[in-house]
Amino acid sequence: MAALSNITVQNKIDELASNSFIGSLTNAQFFQIINNVSQQIANLYNKKDADYYKQNNVGSDFGDAIDSAYTQSASGSVGFVCQKEHNTLGIDSIIGVQVLNTEEVPSIVSDFIVPTDISSLFGYINDANAPEVALSVAGNFTFVFINTGFAPYDPTVKCAVFYYRKVTAVTATSDLLDIPSEASNLLSLMCVKEAQTLNGVNPSRDIVQQINQELDKLELI
């Protein structure tokens, strides 16, 4: 993601003060709008970054070696399950996994796999029709099933888990906005749109058009 901004909430209040829809809001309402819009923008960048790394994340820094970062929690005739406790701070949601097997020459990488339910995942260890890779999330733990026909439990095998970043909420006017600097104008426009809705007014066509132009410029759509 692009570098985060050094823009404060007060900067945005000052910038948008002349807008009648923003001016009618209390600070609490403005904080709520900024937090909601910031998370929306962060998720757009999350998706953009994930789409990129799903195609390009096959270098030496790919993921974590399963034998050191994960604990093998189950094994069967077809495959095994390894697990890792993840720190939920800064994580909005885990969206998928890829597994890299560098033992093969050339190295092979799995498809991007989205989460499934945990009972299905553990059932794969003895299922002849099991997929190459499966992912499940339960509480603070990530579980990855790997079919031994695709990769062994070995230092040459790495898992890359993809997640959406959670933005830091603002609670004071001196707080920095947890968005990229390049998205400052997008945030302003989206805040005005949300303020219009909060005031019982349908968002103007001009605001919607400007938002779409910014999204296109930032390659977020």
N, C-alpha and C positions, 0 to 999 in steps of 0.2 A: 504494500500500500504506500501511497505517497506520504511524504513527511507531514507530521501533525502540525497544526497551526499554533500560533502564539496569540490567538484572538480570545479575548475574554468575553464573558456574558455582557459586561458593561459596554464593551465596544459595539456589540450588536444592538443593545438597547439604544445607544446614542445614534447608531446608523439608521435604525428603523423608527426612531421617535416620531418622525413627521408622518408616518403612516397611521391613519386614523384607526384602523383595525388593531394594530399593535398597541397604539397609545391607550386604547380602552381596556387593556388587560392589566391585571394585577401582576406583581412580580412572580407570585406563585404560579399563575396561569402561564406566564412567559417561560418560567423554568420548565414547566410540564411540556410545553410545546417544543422548546429547544431540546429537551431530553428525548422526546419521541422522534423528532426529526433527525437528531444526531444518530440515533440507533438505526433509523431507516437508511441514512446515508452510509453508515458503517456496514450494514448488511449488503448494500449494493457493491461496495468495495470488496467485501468478503467474497461475494459471488464472482466478481471480476478476477480477484486473485486466485480463487480456487480453480476457476476455469483455465487460467494460465498454467498453474502448477500441475494440474491433472495431465497436461500435455507435455510439460517441460521438466518436471521434477524427477529427473533420472540421473543426476550427477552424483558426485562423491558425498554431498551433504544430504542425500535422500534419507529422510526418516531416521529411525533408531534401530539398531541391531536387536533382533528379538531375544537373543540369548543373554543380553545384559540389561535391556530396558524393560523386558517383559518376563513374567513368571508363567511357566507352563502349568496349566491348571487341570487339563484333561487330555487324554490321548486314546486313540482307538485304532482299528484296523485300516482306516481310510485317512485319518488326519489327526490334528491336535488343536487344542485351544490354548492360547496364551493371553494373559491379562496384564493390565497396567492401571494403576491408580493415577488419575489425572487431577490436577489442581483445577477446581472449577472457577477460581478467580480469573477473570478476564476471558472466560469462555461463555459464549451465548448458547451455542449448540454444536454438537459434533455431527458432521454431515457425510463423512465417508472415509474410506481407507484405500490405499494401494499398497501392494507388497512387491518388493524388488528381490529377485533371486540373482545374485551376482556369481553364484557357483556355475551357472550356465554361461557359455561363451557363444555369442554375445549375451549379455545380461538380459533377462526377461522381466517385464513388469506386468502386473495384473491390470485388469480393467479397474475403473473407479467403482467402488462398491459402497452402496448406501446401507444404513443400519437395517437389521432385521430383528425379530424377537429372539430373546435369549434361549428359549427352549428349542427353537429350530436350530440355532447355532450349535448348541451342545449335541443335538441329535445327529449332526453331520459327521461326527468322528467315526461312526460305524456305518454310514450311509454310502453305498456304492454309487449313488447318483449325486453325491455332494458336489457343490461348486468348488472352484479353485480356492476362493477366498470368501469369507463372510465376516460381518461386523455386527456387534451388538453393544449397546451402552446401558448400563444399569447403575444408577447412583453416581458415585465418583469413579466407577471402573469402566474401562474399555476392554471388550473381549474380541479377539480376532481368531477366527478359525482359518487354518491353512491346510489344504489338501496336500499330503506328502507326495502326491504325483506331480504337484507344481513346485513345491519347495520343502526342504527339510527344516527341522528345528536346529539351526546352525548359525554361526556368526556371519556367514555370507548372506543371510536373509535379513531384510530390513522392512519395517512397517512405517508408512507415512500416514498419519491421521490428520484429516482436514477438519477444521472447525471455524465457526463464525465468531469473531471477536466481539466482546461486549464492551460498549463504550462506558467511560466513567461519567456518572451522572453529575450535573452541576447543581449546587445548592446555594451558591453565593455569587454576587455580581462580579467578584474578583476571580472566579474560577475560569480556567482555560477551557475552550471548547475542544472536545476529543474528536476532532475531524481533521482531514487534510486541509492545508491552506488553500489548495486549488478548489475546494468545494465550498468556500465561504459564500460566494454569491448564490450557489444552489441552496444552501441552508437558509439564507435570507428570503429567497423566493418561496421556499417550502413553508417557512414560518408565517409569511403573509397569507399563504393559502390556508394554513391551519387556523390562523386568526380569523379569517373570513368565515370559515365553517363554524368556529366557536361563537361568532357573533350572529349566527343564523343566516348567513349569506352564502349563496352558491359561489364557489371560486370563479373568478373572472376568467374569460377565455384568454385574455392577455397573459395572466399569471401562469395558467396551465401551459400555454405555448412557450413562454420563457423557460419554464422548468424543463420541458421536453428538449429545448435547445441546449440547455446546460447539461442535461443527462447525456445527450448525444456528443457534445464537445468533450466531456470527461470519459466517454466510452463506457458508460454505466448502463446502457440499454443496447 
